[in-house]
C-alpha cells in the first residue's frame, strides 16, 4: 500500500519591496511583522523555495524527497521528473512589479542555469478598483525600438495595458513581456523555474537609493516577436460538473472548478495541484482536521486515485486544478 495521501504543504514566503499583507487580510494567514510579503510559494520543489509536507505521517518531508523516492506514485504517467514539474504561488502586488520576460526551454538550456524555460498563468484573486496589468505588446515593434524606449523611460507606451477583474486568467507563455500592477493579488501556476529577466523597473530605487539590476539584453533576446496584446482567457466548460478549462498548453493544464455539491477529482494517473480561491471544502483522505479553505493548497498524488471533494457550506467552492497534459 502506498504511503502517500492528499498532501498539504507549508507555504514559503518571499519578501520584496512590492509586497504587502494580503496573505493575512484576504487569505487568512498569520504573518510576522512587516509589510513586504510579496510571494507565497505554495507548492514548490525549486531550490530557491522548497516546500515540505505540512500534516500527516509525512509532515516535514520535503516535496523533492517524494519526487525522488516515490516518483511513480506521486506523478503517475509523468514519472520520472528531475523535480516536481509545477510551481504554485500567490503574489501580493502592493506596488507594481518590474516589466519582465521569461526564457523558453531552448534559451534556458543555453544559460545552463539548471532551470527550464518559464511559462505561467495568473488568476486574479483580489483587485483594488482600477488595478491594471501589462501583458504583451500593444503594437508591432522591434527589439531596437524597445531598447530605446527602456533607455528613455517610456516603454509603457508599447505595452498592452489591461484592467484586471476578479477571476480573470491571463496566460503568459515564455517570451511574453509582462508586469503585474499595484493592487492585485493573483494565484500563479508556472513551470518550475525562477529565471526572470527585468527589462524595466519604473525608475524604482531601494532604501539606499540604488536601482535593482536590469537584464535588458537577456530580456530582449528572450522576447518572442512578433507579439500582440494578451487578453483574459475565455473559460471553456468541460462537462456538467462546474469545471472550466482556463489554459491548456504544452507545460500545464489549468482548470477552474465551481462546486456547489461534492465532486470527484483525479483518478487519471496524474498528479493534481489544487488551491482554493473561495469557500471551504473537505477533501477525502486529508490528514488535517481543518477544512481546505481560501488560499490553501494541496497536491493529490496520482496513486490516491479519485478523491471526493465536498463544499462545507451553501456557498460554492472555487478551486484551481493544475496538472501536466
PADOTOR-709567 format. One record per residue (C-alpha): residue number from 1; x, y, z. Coordinates in nm, 4 decimals, decimal comma. Layout:
<recs>
nr: NUM&X: X&Y: Y&Z: Z $
...
</recs>
This chain:
<recs>
nr: 1&X: 0,0000&Y: 0,0000&Z: 0,0000 $
nr: 2&X: 0,1269&Y: 0,3478&Z: -0,0843 $
nr: 3&X: 0,2273&Y: 0,5808&Z: 0,1985 $
nr: 4&X: 0,1029&Y: 0,8821&Z: 0,0007 $
nr: 5&X: -0,2220&Y: 1,0702&Z: 0,0673 $
nr: 6&X: -0,3574&Y: 1,4173&Z: -0,0249 $
nr: 7&X: -0,0661&Y: 1,6410&Z: 0,0728 $
nr: 8&X: -0,0831&Y: 1,9881&Z: 0,2235 $
nr: 9&X: 0,2405&Y: 2,1852&Z: 0,2085 $
nr: 10&X: 0,3773&Y: 2,4643&Z: 0,4259 $
nr: 11&X: 0,3945&Y: 2,7971&Z: 0,2366 $
nr: 12&X: 0,7342&Y: 2,9583&Z: 0,1780 $
nr: 13&X: 0,7168&Y: 3,3389&Z: 0,1902 $
nr: 14&X: 0,9278&Y: 3,5732&Z: -0,0230 $
nr: 15&X: 0,9599&Y: 3,9333&Z: 0,0923 $
nr: 16&X: 1,0234&Y: 4,2036&Z: -0,1672 $
nr: 17&X: 0,9729&Y: 4,5790&Z: -0,1809 $
nr: 18&X: 0,6489&Y: 4,5452&Z: -0,3802 $
nr: 19&X: 0,4717&Y: 4,3118&Z: -0,1342 $
nr: 20&X: 0,2053&Y: 4,3722&Z: 0,1318 $
nr: 21&X: -0,0061&Y: 4,1829&Z: 0,3891 $
nr: 22&X: -0,2994&Y: 4,0448&Z: 0,1888 $
nr: 23&X: -0,1926&Y: 3,6884&Z: 0,2543 $
nr: 24&X: -0,3215&Y: 3,7743&Z: 0,6019 $
nr: 25&X: -0,6102&Y: 4,0156&Z: 0,5328 $
nr: 26&X: -0,7525&Y: 3,8336&Z: 0,2284 $
nr: 27&X: -0,6295&Y: 3,4736&Z: 0,2574 $
nr: 28&X: -0,6474&Y: 3,4467&Z: 0,6372 $
nr: 29&X: -0,2827&Y: 3,3616&Z: 0,7043 $
nr: 30&X: -0,0886&Y: 3,4575&Z: 1,0167 $
nr: 31&X: 0,2155&Y: 3,6652&Z: 0,9206 $
nr: 32&X: 0,5020&Y: 3,8120&Z: 1,1178 $
nr: 33&X: 0,5823&Y: 4,1833&Z: 1,1312 $
nr: 34&X: 0,6423&Y: 4,3858&Z: 0,8147 $
nr: 35&X: 0,4505&Y: 4,4959&Z: 0,5059 $
nr: 36&X: 0,6508&Y: 4,3311&Z: 0,2289 $
nr: 37&X: 0,5130&Y: 3,9762&Z: 0,1961 $
nr: 38&X: 0,5253&Y: 3,9523&Z: -0,1818 $
nr: 39&X: 0,5081&Y: 3,5835&Z: -0,2765 $
nr: 40&X: 0,3780&Y: 3,2717&Z: -0,1084 $
nr: 41&X: 0,5261&Y: 2,9617&Z: -0,2705 $
nr: 42&X: 0,2529&Y: 2,7062&Z: -0,2094 $
nr: 43&X: 0,3834&Y: 2,4020&Z: -0,3961 $
nr: 44&X: 0,7492&Y: 2,4084&Z: -0,4919 $
nr: 45&X: 1,0409&Y: 2,1749&Z: -0,5466 $
nr: 46&X: 1,2653&Y: 2,4612&Z: -0,6578 $
nr: 47&X: 1,5870&Y: 2,5103&Z: -0,4552 $
nr: 48&X: 1,5022&Y: 2,8805&Z: -0,4112 $
nr: 49&X: 1,1950&Y: 2,7882&Z: -0,2050 $
nr: 50&X: 1,1356&Y: 2,4153&Z: -0,1466 $
nr: 51&X: 0,8070&Y: 2,3013&Z: 0,0091 $
nr: 52&X: 0,7678&Y: 2,0490&Z: 0,2890 $
nr: 53&X: 0,4631&Y: 1,8399&Z: 0,3797 $
nr: 54&X: 0,2575&Y: 2,0128&Z: 0,6490 $
nr: 55&X: 0,0487&Y: 1,7383&Z: 0,8097 $
nr: 56&X: 0,0033&Y: 1,3653&Z: 0,8438 $
nr: 57&X: 0,2645&Y: 1,0879&Z: 0,8663 $
nr: 58&X: 0,4930&Y: 1,2637&Z: 0,6153 $
nr: 59&X: 0,4928&Y: 1,6009&Z: 0,7963 $
nr: 60&X: 0,8250&Y: 1,7782&Z: 0,7464 $
nr: 61&X: 0,9240&Y: 1,5698&Z: 0,4440 $
nr: 62&X: 1,0499&Y: 1,7849&Z: 0,1544 $
nr: 63&X: 0,8443&Y: 1,7563&Z: -0,1641 $
nr: 64&X: 1,1655&Y: 1,6821&Z: -0,3535 $
nr: 65&X: 1,2234&Y: 1,3703&Z: -0,1461 $
nr: 66&X: 0,8878&Y: 1,2339&Z: -0,2618 $
nr: 67&X: 0,9739&Y: 1,3092&Z: -0,6249 $
nr: 68&X: 1,2961&Y: 1,1115&Z: -0,5761 $
nr: 69&X: 1,1713&Y: 0,8252&Z: -0,3587 $
nr: 70&X: 0,8038&Y: 0,7876&Z: -0,4590 $
nr: 71&X: 0,8095&Y: 0,9425&Z: -0,8039 $
nr: 72&X: 0,5832&Y: 0,6964&Z: -0,9813 $
nr: 73&X: 0,3225&Y: 0,7009&Z: -0,7038 $
nr: 74&X: 0,3321&Y: 1,0803&Z: -0,6892 $
nr: 75&X: 0,3484&Y: 1,1651&Z: -1,0601 $
nr: 76&X: 0,1859&Y: 0,8638&Z: -1,2271 $
nr: 77&X: 0,2193&Y: 0,8691&Z: -1,6042 $
nr: 78&X: 0,4576&Y: 1,1676&Z: -1,5873 $
nr: 79&X: 0,7257&Y: 0,9896&Z: -1,3824 $
nr: 80&X: 1,0243&Y: 1,0356&Z: -1,3908 $
nr: 81&X: 1,0881&Y: 1,4087&Z: -1,3449 $
nr: 82&X: 1,4036&Y: 1,5848&Z: -1,2204 $
nr: 83&X: 1,1881&Y: 1,7893&Z: -0,9803 $
nr: 84&X: 0,8190&Y: 1,8453&Z: -0,9135 $
nr: 85&X: 0,7039&Y: 1,9736&Z: -1,2547 $
nr: 86&X: 0,4856&Y: 2,2694&Z: -1,1456 $
nr: 87&X: 0,5248&Y: 2,5659&Z: -0,9134 $
nr: 88&X: 0,2185&Y: 2,7252&Z: -0,7500 $
nr: 89&X: 0,2375&Y: 3,0717&Z: -0,5910 $
nr: 90&X: 0,0295&Y: 3,3600&Z: -0,4663 $
nr: 91&X: 0,1571&Y: 3,7118&Z: -0,5417 $
nr: 92&X: 0,0538&Y: 4,0249&Z: -0,3497 $
nr: 93&X: 0,1396&Y: 4,3367&Z: -0,5507 $
nr: 94&X: 0,1012&Y: 4,6450&Z: -0,3344 $
nr: 95&X: 0,3156&Y: 4,8269&Z: -0,5891 $
nr: 96&X: 0,3784&Y: 4,7307&Z: -0,9491 $
nr: 97&X: 0,6289&Y: 4,4634&Z: -1,0448 $
nr: 98&X: 0,9081&Y: 4,5173&Z: -1,2934 $
nr: 99&X: 0,8498&Y: 4,4653&Z: -1,6652 $
nr: 100&X: 0,9770&Y: 4,1121&Z: -1,7234 $
nr: 101&X: 1,0421&Y: 3,8443&Z: -1,9830 $
nr: 102&X: 1,0992&Y: 3,4745&Z: -1,9103 $
nr: 103&X: 1,3061&Y: 3,2456&Z: -2,1353 $
nr: 104&X: 1,1798&Y: 2,9426&Z: -2,3241 $
nr: 105&X: 1,3364&Y: 2,5981&Z: -2,2816 $
nr: 106&X: 1,5961&Y: 2,6470&Z: -2,5549 $
nr: 107&X: 1,7142&Y: 2,9799&Z: -2,4151 $
nr: 108&X: 1,7233&Y: 2,8288&Z: -2,0644 $
nr: 109&X: 1,9351&Y: 2,5369&Z: -2,1878 $
nr: 110&X: 2,1872&Y: 2,7798&Z: -2,3335 $
nr: 111&X: 2,2054&Y: 2,9574&Z: -1,9964 $
nr: 112&X: 2,2878&Y: 2,6260&Z: -1,8230 $
nr: 113&X: 2,1270&Y: 2,7524&Z: -1,5004 $
nr: 114&X: 1,9531&Y: 2,4250&Z: -1,4212 $
nr: 115&X: 1,6093&Y: 2,5851&Z: -1,4665 $
nr: 116&X: 1,3765&Y: 2,5077&Z: -1,7574 $
nr: 117&X: 1,2002&Y: 2,7799&Z: -1,9508 $
nr: 118&X: 0,9130&Y: 2,9541&Z: -1,7779 $
nr: 119&X: 0,5522&Y: 2,9823&Z: -1,8899 $
nr: 120&X: 0,2897&Y: 3,0941&Z: -1,6389 $
nr: 121&X: -0,0734&Y: 3,1846&Z: -1,5834 $
nr: 122&X: -0,2221&Y: 3,4413&Z: -1,3447 $
nr: 123&X: -0,5701&Y: 3,4173&Z: -1,1919 $
nr: 124&X: -0,6899&Y: 3,7366&Z: -1,0219 $
nr: 125&X: -0,7961&Y: 3,6633&Z: -0,6605 $
nr: 126&X: -0,8383&Y: 4,0213&Z: -0,5368 $
nr: 127&X: -0,8218&Y: 4,3552&Z: -0,7189 $
nr: 128&X: -0,8465&Y: 4,7090&Z: -0,5900 $
nr: 129&X: -1,0566&Y: 4,9396&Z: -0,8115 $
nr: 130&X: -0,8670&Y: 5,0500&Z: -1,1204 $
nr: 131&X: -0,5927&Y: 4,7879&Z: -1,0902 $
nr: 132&X: -0,4181&Y: 4,7083&Z: -1,4170 $
nr: 133&X: -0,1533&Y: 4,4788&Z: -1,5550 $
nr: 134&X: 0,0605&Y: 4,4845&Z: -1,8661 $
nr: 135&X: 0,0773&Y: 4,1764&Z: -2,0879 $
nr: 136&X: 0,2091&Y: 4,1561&Z: -2,4431 $
nr: 137&X: 0,2701&Y: 4,4441&Z: -2,6838 $
nr: 138&X: 0,0097&Y: 4,6992&Z: -2,7879 $
nr: 139&X: 0,1685&Y: 4,7420&Z: -3,1305 $
nr: 140&X: 0,4224&Y: 4,5767&Z: -3,3549 $
nr: 141&X: 0,7736&Y: 4,6933&Z: -3,2657 $
nr: 142&X: 1,1260&Y: 4,5558&Z: -3,2976 $
nr: 143&X: 1,3904&Y: 4,4990&Z: -3,0328 $
nr: 144&X: 1,5828&Y: 4,8156&Z: -3,1190 $
nr: 145&X: 1,2723&Y: 5,0268&Z: -3,0586 $
nr: 146&X: 1,2085&Y: 4,8597&Z: -2,7235 $
nr: 147&X: 1,5724&Y: 4,9057&Z: -2,6180 $
nr: 148&X: 1,5468&Y: 5,2771&Z: -2,6973 $
nr: 149&X: 1,2195&Y: 5,3022&Z: -2,5039 $
nr: 150&X: 1,3812&Y: 5,1422&Z: -2,1985 $
nr: 151&X: 1,6686&Y: 5,3904&Z: -2,2164 $
nr: 152&X: 1,4237&Y: 5,6816&Z: -2,2447 $
nr: 153&X: 1,1964&Y: 5,5501&Z: -1,9673 $
nr: 154&X: 0,8795&Y: 5,5302&Z: -2,1777 $
nr: 155&X: 0,8474&Y: 5,1607&Z: -2,2605 $
nr: 156&X: 0,4919&Y: 5,1576&Z: -2,1224 $
nr: 157&X: 0,3759&Y: 5,3267&Z: -2,4449 $
nr: 158&X: 0,4405&Y: 4,9966&Z: -2,6253 $
nr: 159&X: 0,2990&Y: 4,7598&Z: -2,3608 $
nr: 160&X: -0,0586&Y: 4,6316&Z: -2,3701 $
nr: 161&X: -0,2331&Y: 4,7699&Z: -2,0605 $
nr: 162&X: -0,5372&Y: 4,5796&Z: -1,9341 $
nr: 163&X: -0,7714&Y: 4,6408&Z: -1,6423 $
nr: 164&X: -0,7747&Y: 4,3288&Z: -1,4262 $
nr: 165&X: -1,1001&Y: 4,1984&Z: -1,2809 $
nr: 166&X: -1,1709&Y: 3,9355&Z: -1,0189 $
nr: 167&X: -1,1491&Y: 3,5889&Z: -1,1731 $
nr: 168&X: -0,9629&Y: 3,6931&Z: -1,4876 $
nr: 169&X: -0,6995&Y: 3,4483&Z: -1,6097 $
nr: 170&X: -0,4001&Y: 3,5638&Z: -1,8143 $
nr: 171&X: -0,1758&Y: 3,3099&Z: -1,9878 $
nr: 172&X: 0,1845&Y: 3,4248&Z: -2,0353 $
nr: 173&X: 0,3890&Y: 3,1840&Z: -2,2486 $
nr: 174&X: 0,7676&Y: 3,2045&Z: -2,2301 $
nr: 175&X: 0,8899&Y: 3,5119&Z: -2,4174 $
nr: 176&X: 0,5878&Y: 3,7291&Z: -2,3290 $
nr: 177&X: 0,6621&Y: 4,0748&Z: -2,1881 $
nr: 178&X: 0,4519&Y: 4,1422&Z: -1,8775 $
nr: 179&X: 0,4179&Y: 4,3275&Z: -1,5475 $
nr: 180&X: 0,1723&Y: 4,2935&Z: -1,2600 $
nr: 181&X: 0,0206&Y: 4,6246&Z: -1,1464 $
nr: 182&X: -0,0356&Y: 4,7533&Z: -0,7961 $
nr: 183&X: -0,3471&Y: 4,6474&Z: -0,6076 $
nr: 184&X: -0,3578&Y: 4,2904&Z: -0,7398 $
nr: 185&X: -0,3469&Y: 3,9583&Z: -0,5581 $
nr: 186&X: -0,3087&Y: 3,6677&Z: -0,8004 $
nr: 187&X: -0,2614&Y: 3,2932&Z: -0,7966 $
nr: 188&X: 0,0153&Y: 3,1873&Z: -1,0329 $
nr: 189&X: 0,0803&Y: 2,8458&Z: -1,1827 $
nr: 190&X: 0,4058&Y: 2,8095&Z: -1,3721 $
nr: 191&X: 0,6886&Y: 2,5915&Z: -1,4890 $
nr: 192&X: 0,9318&Y: 2,5106&Z: -1,2044 $
nr: 193&X: 1,1713&Y: 2,7944&Z: -1,2874 $
nr: 194&X: 1,2876&Y: 3,1067&Z: -1,1035 $
nr: 195&X: 1,4537&Y: 3,2729&Z: -1,4037 $
nr: 196&X: 1,3329&Y: 3,6287&Z: -1,4640 $
nr: 197&X: 1,4841&Y: 3,8974&Z: -1,6855 $
nr: 198&X: 1,3955&Y: 4,2520&Z: -1,5772 $
nr: 199&X: 1,3546&Y: 4,4747&Z: -1,8794 $
nr: 200&X: 1,2416&Y: 4,7872&Z: -1,6914 $
nr: 201&X: 1,1719&Y: 4,8742&Z: -1,3265 $
nr: 202&X: 0,9801&Y: 5,2039&Z: -1,3491 $
nr: 203&X: 1,2789&Y: 5,4055&Z: -1,2199 $
nr: 204&X: 1,2457&Y: 5,2477&Z: -0,8750 $
nr: 205&X: 1,5236&Y: 5,2509&Z: -0,6131 $
nr: 206&X: 1,5692&Y: 5,0688&Z: -0,2831 $
nr: 207&X: 1,6011&Y: 5,2153&Z: 0,0671 $
nr: 208&X: 1,9648&Y: 5,3068&Z: -0,0066 $
nr: 209&X: 1,8705&Y: 5,4824&Z: -0,3305 $
nr: 210&X: 2,0041&Y: 5,2072&Z: -0,5564 $
nr: 211&X: 1,8128&Y: 5,0729&Z: -0,8569 $
nr: 212&X: 1,7608&Y: 4,6997&Z: -0,8878 $
nr: 213&X: 1,9708&Y: 4,5276&Z: -1,1558 $
nr: 214&X: 1,8182&Y: 4,5054&Z: -1,5034 $
nr: 215&X: 1,8777&Y: 4,2337&Z: -1,7627 $
nr: 216&X: 1,7984&Y: 4,4310&Z: -2,0766 $
nr: 217&X: 1,9993&Y: 4,2299&Z: -2,3294 $
nr: 218&X: 1,8796&Y: 3,8947&Z: -2,1946 $
nr: 219&X: 1,5177&Y: 4,0133&Z: -2,1804 $
nr: 220&X: 1,5266&Y: 4,1416&Z: -2,5377 $
nr: 221&X: 1,6923&Y: 3,8204&Z: -2,6580 $
nr: 222&X: 1,4296&Y: 3,6066&Z: -2,4816 $
nr: 223&X: 1,1399&Y: 3,8210&Z: -2,6084 $
nr: 224&X: 0,9149&Y: 3,6427&Z: -2,8569 $
nr: 225&X: 0,8411&Y: 3,8512&Z: -3,1670 $
nr: 226&X: 0,6056&Y: 3,9279&Z: -3,3261 $
nr: 227&X: 0,3877&Y: 3,9654&Z: -3,0169 $
nr: 228&X: 0,0460&Y: 4,1195&Z: -2,9743 $
nr: 229&X: -0,1783&Y: 4,2018&Z: -2,6768 $
nr: 230&X: -0,2531&Y: 3,9362&Z: -2,4146 $
nr: 231&X: -0,6192&Y: 3,9394&Z: -2,3113 $
nr: 232&X: -0,8057&Y: 3,7334&Z: -2,0470 $
nr: 233&X: -0,8609&Y: 3,3669&Z: -2,1268 $
nr: 234&X: -1,2139&Y: 3,2611&Z: -2,2167 $
nr: 235&X: -1,3175&Y: 2,9784&Z: -1,9793 $
nr: 236&X: -1,4237&Y: 2,6678&Z: -2,1693 $
nr: 237&X: -1,6846&Y: 2,4436&Z: -1,9990 $
nr: 238&X: -1,5630&Y: 2,0848&Z: -1,9523 $
nr: 239&X: -1,8624&Y: 1,8631&Z: -1,8748 $
nr: 240&X: -2,1611&Y: 1,9359&Z: -1,6489 $
nr: 241&X: -1,9784&Y: 1,9368&Z: -1,3139 $
nr: 242&X: -1,8803&Y: 2,3034&Z: -1,2814 $
nr: 243&X: -1,5368&Y: 2,2651&Z: -1,4397 $
nr: 244&X: -1,3949&Y: 2,5176&Z: -1,6884 $
nr: 245&X: -1,0663&Y: 2,4947&Z: -1,8763 $
nr: 246&X: -0,8649&Y: 2,8152&Z: -1,8433 $
nr: 247&X: -0,5323&Y: 2,7158&Z: -2,0006 $
nr: 248&X: -0,4098&Y: 2,4186&Z: -2,1979 $
nr: 249&X: -0,0503&Y: 2,4313&Z: -2,3198 $
nr: 250&X: 0,2477&Y: 2,2001&Z: -2,3504 $
nr: 251&X: 0,3640&Y: 2,2863&Z: -1,9966 $
nr: 252&X: 0,0418&Y: 2,2545&Z: -1,7954 $
nr: 253&X: -0,3361&Y: 2,2443&Z: -1,7954 $
nr: 254&X: -0,5298&Y: 2,4746&Z: -1,5642 $
nr: 255&X: -0,8963&Y: 2,4163&Z: -1,4767 $
nr: 256&X: -1,1291&Y: 2,6129&Z: -1,2500 $
nr: 257&X: -1,3960&Y: 2,4196&Z: -1,0586 $
nr: 258&X: -1,7043&Y: 2,5898&Z: -0,9125 $
nr: 259&X: -1,8565&Y: 2,3396&Z: -0,6706 $
nr: 260&X: -2,1984&Y: 2,3661&Z: -0,5106 $
nr: 261&X: -2,2067&Y: 1,9903&Z: -0,4429 $
nr: 262&X: -1,9437&Y: 1,7165&Z: -0,3985 $
nr: 263&X: -1,7295&Y: 1,6228&Z: -0,6981 $
nr: 264&X: -1,4804&Y: 1,3513&Z: -0,7849 $
nr: 265&X: -1,1353&Y: 1,4706&Z: -0,8929 $
nr: 266&X: -0,8318&Y: 1,2732&Z: -1,0070 $
nr: 267&X: -0,8231&Y: 0,9063&Z: -1,0962 $
nr: 268&X: -0,6470&Y: 0,9742&Z: -1,4282 $
nr: 269&X: -0,2932&Y: 0,8584&Z: -1,3340 $
nr: 270&X: -0,1879&Y: 1,2222&Z: -1,2981 $
nr: 271&X: -0,0748&Y: 1,4335&Z: -1,0042 $
nr: 272&X: -0,3062&Y: 1,7304&Z: -0,9405 $
nr: 273&X: -0,2085&Y: 2,0585&Z: -0,7736 $
nr: 274&X: -0,5054&Y: 2,2351&Z: -0,6114 $
nr: 275&X: -0,5667&Y: 2,5705&Z: -0,4475 $
nr: 276&X: -0,8925&Y: 2,7119&Z: -0,3102 $
nr: 277&X: -0,9922&Y: 3,0625&Z: -0,4231 $
nr: 278&X: -1,3289&Y: 3,0827&Z: -0,2437 $
nr: 279&X: -1,5047&Y: 2,8814&Z: 0,0267 $
nr: 280&X: -1,4043&Y: 2,5736&Z: 0,2236 $
nr: 281&X: -1,4022&Y: 2,2074&Z: 0,1295 $
nr: 282&X: -1,3453&Y: 1,8662&Z: 0,2819 $
nr: 283&X: -1,1011&Y: 1,6561&Z: 0,0807 $
nr: 284&X: -1,1272&Y: 1,2800&Z: 0,1180 $
nr: 285&X: -0,8122&Y: 1,1399&Z: 0,2766 $
nr: 286&X: -0,6826&Y: 1,4778&Z: 0,4008 $
nr: 287&X: -0,4630&Y: 1,4272&Z: 0,7084 $
nr: 288&X: -0,5542&Y: 1,7683&Z: 0,8517 $
nr: 289&X: -0,8569&Y: 1,8164&Z: 1,0764 $
nr: 290&X: -0,9142&Y: 2,1614&Z: 0,9240 $
nr: 291&X: -1,1073&Y: 2,2119&Z: 0,6004 $
nr: 292&X: -0,9165&Y: 2,3225&Z: 0,2934 $
nr: 293&X: -1,0058&Y: 2,6922&Z: 0,2979 $
nr: 294&X: -0,9412&Y: 3,0015&Z: 0,0937 $
nr: 295&X: -0,5805&Y: 3,0389&Z: -0,0124 $
nr: 296&X: -0,4820&Y: 2,6866&Z: 0,0960 $
nr: 297&X: -0,3237&Y: 2,4426&Z: -0,1443 $
nr: 298&X: -0,2788&Y: 2,0690&Z: -0,1816 $
nr: 299&X: -0,1166&Y: 1,8055&Z: -0,4014 $
nr: 300&X: -0,3164&Y: 1,4952&Z: -0,4952 $
nr: 301&X: -0,0656&Y: 1,2176&Z: -0,5761 $
nr: 302&X: -0,1567&Y: 1,0054&Z: -0,8757 $
nr: 303&X: -0,1683&Y: 0,6900&Z: -0,6626 $
nr: 304&X: -0,4589&Y: 0,8127&Z: -0,4450 $
nr: 305&X: -0,6930&Y: 0,7821&Z: -0,7434 $
nr: 306&X: -1,0312&Y: 0,9526&Z: -0,7475 $
nr: 307&X: -1,0840&Y: 1,1837&Z: -0,4490 $
nr: 308&X: -1,4171&Y: 1,3226&Z: -0,3274 $
nr: 309&X: -1,4176&Y: 1,6984&Z: -0,2611 $
nr: 310&X: -1,7216&Y: 1,8371&Z: -0,0782 $
nr: 311&X: -1,8112&Y: 2,2028&Z: -0,0047 $
nr: 312&X: -1,8706&Y: 2,2688&Z: 0,3648 $
nr: 313&X: -2,1363&Y: 2,5401&Z: 0,3283 $
nr: 314&X: -2,4133&Y: 2,6532&Z: 0,0973 $
nr: 315&X: -2,1767&Y: 2,8919&Z: -0,0817 $
nr: 316&X: -1,9875&Y: 2,7479&Z: -0,3770 $
nr: 317&X: -1,6246&Y: 2,6458&Z: -0,3511 $
nr: 318&X: -1,3994&Y: 2,7810&Z: -0,6258 $
nr: 319&X: -1,0728&Y: 2,5979&Z: -0,6753 $
nr: 320&X: -0,7943&Y: 2,5772&Z: -0,9315 $
nr: 321&X: -0,6649&Y: 2,2416&Z: -1,0530 $
nr: 322&X: -0,3307&Y: 2,2340&Z: -1,2356 $
nr: 323&X: -0,1752&Y: 1,9242&Z: -1,3890 $
nr: 324&X: 0,0504&Y: 1,8110&Z: -1,6704 $
nr: 325&X: -0,1054&Y: 1,7430&Z: -2,0139 $
</recs>
